[in-house]
Structure formats: C-alpha cells, structure tokens
Amino acid sequence: MTTPRYLIGVLVLASATPVLAQEPAAAGRIRVASGSAFIVRDGGSVPARQGQPVFQSDALQTGADGRIGVLLNDDTRLSIGPSSEVRLDRFAYAPASDNFAMVLQVVRGVAAYVSGRIAKLAPDAVRLETPAAIVGVRGTSLAIRVEPQ
C-alpha cells in the first residue's frame, strides 16, 4: 500500500519540475525608488521597492514626485525621473551562449542610461527607442527626454 503513495509522490514532483524550470530570470533589480514609483507587469501595477526584481517586458512608471534607479544584470544602469515611463521590451544577457539583447523604450519623461557589458560585447544588440527615434548604443552614457505629444 505504501508503494503506490510513493510513486504518486514521485510523479507529482517530477511533473512540477518543468514548471519551476520555466520561471523567467530577472533582468535586474530596483536599486532606488522614491515617491510615486511603480512596476507594471502582466496588466497590474505594484509599488517599486529597493531590491525588487525587474523582468523583461516590465514597464517602470513614475508620478510627479517619483524616481527609480535600476541595475540590470549586465551592469547597465538606468535612472528614471519624475512623470516618466520606460519599458524593458527585451533583455538577454547570456555570455556563455553568446546571447545578448536589450531594447528599452522611453515612452515619456526623462531617463538616463549608462551602458553595461552588453553594449561592450555586442553593441548592435542594444537599442533605445522613443516615439520619434531609435538610438543605437555603442558603449556610452546618455540622457533622453520625451515630451508629451
């Protein structure tokens, strides 16, 4: 009678393993958050707090008094000022498999960017987008301001 329970337990654990393996890896972490600062993920919004993970396809939004600082896994630094929105549309940093990609979309407001390892190892893999332009990054730091249309 104990053998069937044991087998059922093993089967349950074995079937759960692929689900755990599919959990996405964080692209980075919030280093600083103040004022009205939010992470928008899967249609919901949560207050941004220091240490929180940031994932590919997250949007970062700030209110009139908000600020967010993010450190991505490749050491890219991103600072977002008041009344701003930035989306991390794509992020891949896997040097062992030569997989690099970063697409940041500055929707509105002010953002400062300091390039990390992706820009040094694969400069063509980094793209900063605004409603009016696309910027290719070749290892640099810059600030972007997107005015409301």
C-alpha positions in Angstrom: 0.0 0.0 0.0 2.9 2.4 0.6 4.4 1.8 -2.9 1.5 3.5 -4.8 1.7 6.6 -2.5 5.4 6.8 -3.0 5.0 6.5 -6.8 2.3 9.2 -6.8 4.6 11.5 -4.8 7.4 11.0 -7.2 5.1 11.6 -10.2 3.8 14.8 -8.7 7.3 16.1 -8.0 8.5 15.1 -11.5 5.7 16.9 -13.2 6.2 20.0 -11.1 9.9 20.3 -12.1 9.3 21.7 -15.6 7.1 24.4 -14.2 9.8 25.5 -11.8 12.4 25.5 -14.6 10.3 27.8 -16.8 10.2 30.7 -14.3 11.8 33.7 -16.0 15.0 35.0 -14.7 15.1 38.6 -13.5 16.8 41.1 -15.9 17.9 43.2 -12.9 16.8 44.8 -9.7 15.5 48.1 -8.4 18.3 49.9 -6.6 16.5 53.1 -5.7 12.8 54.0 -5.6 11.2 57.1 -4.2 7.9 58.9 -4.4 5.2 57.5 -6.8 7.2 54.7 -8.5 5.6 51.6 -10.0 6.4 48.4 -11.9 3.7 47.5 -14.4 3.7 43.7 -15.1 1.1 41.5 -16.6 -1.5 44.2 -16.6 -1.1 45.0 -12.9 0.9 47.7 -11.1 2.9 47.3 -7.9 4.9 49.9 -6.0 8.6 49.8 -6.8 10.8 49.0 -3.8 14.5 48.6 -3.4 15.6 45.1 -4.2 12.6 44.1 -6.3 13.3 42.1 -9.4 12.7 43.7 -12.9 11.8 41.3 -15.7 11.8 41.6 -19.5 8.6 43.2 -20.6 8.1 45.2 -17.4 7.3 48.9 -17.6 8.6 51.3 -15.0 6.4 54.3 -14.3 6.8 57.3 -12.0 4.5 60.1 -10.9 5.3 63.7 -10.5 7.4 63.0 -7.4 8.7 59.6 -8.4 12.2 58.3 -9.2 13.5 54.8 -10.0 17.1 53.5 -10.3 17.7 50.1 -11.8 20.8 48.0 -12.1 20.5 45.3 -14.9 22.4 42.0 -14.8 25.0 43.2 -17.3 25.7 46.3 -15.1 23.7 48.6 -17.2 22.3 51.5 -15.1 19.0 53.1 -15.8 17.6 56.1 -13.9 14.0 57.3 -14.5 12.9 60.8 -13.4 9.5 62.2 -12.4 6.4 61.7 -14.6 8.2 59.1 -16.8 7.6 55.6 -18.3 10.2 53.2 -19.6 9.6 49.7 -20.9 12.2 46.9 -20.9 10.9 45.3 -24.1 13.7 42.8 -24.4 16.6 41.7 -22.3 19.0 38.8 -22.8 22.5 38.5 -21.1 23.9 35.1 -21.5 27.7 35.4 -22.4 28.2 31.6 -22.3 25.7 31.1 -25.2 26.6 34.4 -26.9 23.0 35.7 -26.4 22.8 39.4 -26.0 19.8 41.8 -26.4 18.4 44.9 -24.8 15.6 47.1 -26.0 14.5 49.9 -23.8 11.5 52.0 -24.9 11.3 55.5 -23.3 7.6 56.3 -23.7 7.6 59.6 -21.8 9.6 61.7 -19.4 13.3 61.6 -18.6 15.7 58.7 -18.4 19.4 58.4 -18.0 21.3 55.4 -19.3 24.8 54.1 -18.6 25.8 51.2 -20.8 26.9 47.9 -19.3 28.5 44.7 -20.7 26.0 44.1 -23.5 27.0 47.4 -25.2 30.7 46.4 -24.9 30.3 42.8 -26.1 27.6 43.2 -28.7 26.9 46.9 -29.4 24.4 46.1 -32.2 22.3 44.2 -29.6 21.4 47.4 -27.7 18.6 49.7 -28.8 16.9 52.7 -27.1 13.6 53.6 -28.6 11.5 56.8 -28.3 8.3 57.7 -30.1 10.4 59.8 -32.5 13.7 58.0 -32.9 15.7 54.8 -32.3 19.2 55.2 -30.8 21.9 52.6 -31.3 24.3 52.5 -28.4 28.0 51.9 -28.7 29.0 51.9 -25.1 28.1 55.3 -23.6 26.0 57.2 -21.2 23.2 59.5 -22.2 20.0 61.2 -21.1 16.8 61.1 -23.0 13.8 63.4 -22.6 10.5 62.5 -24.3 8.0 65.3 -24.3 4.2 64.5 -24.4 2.7 64.8 -27.8 
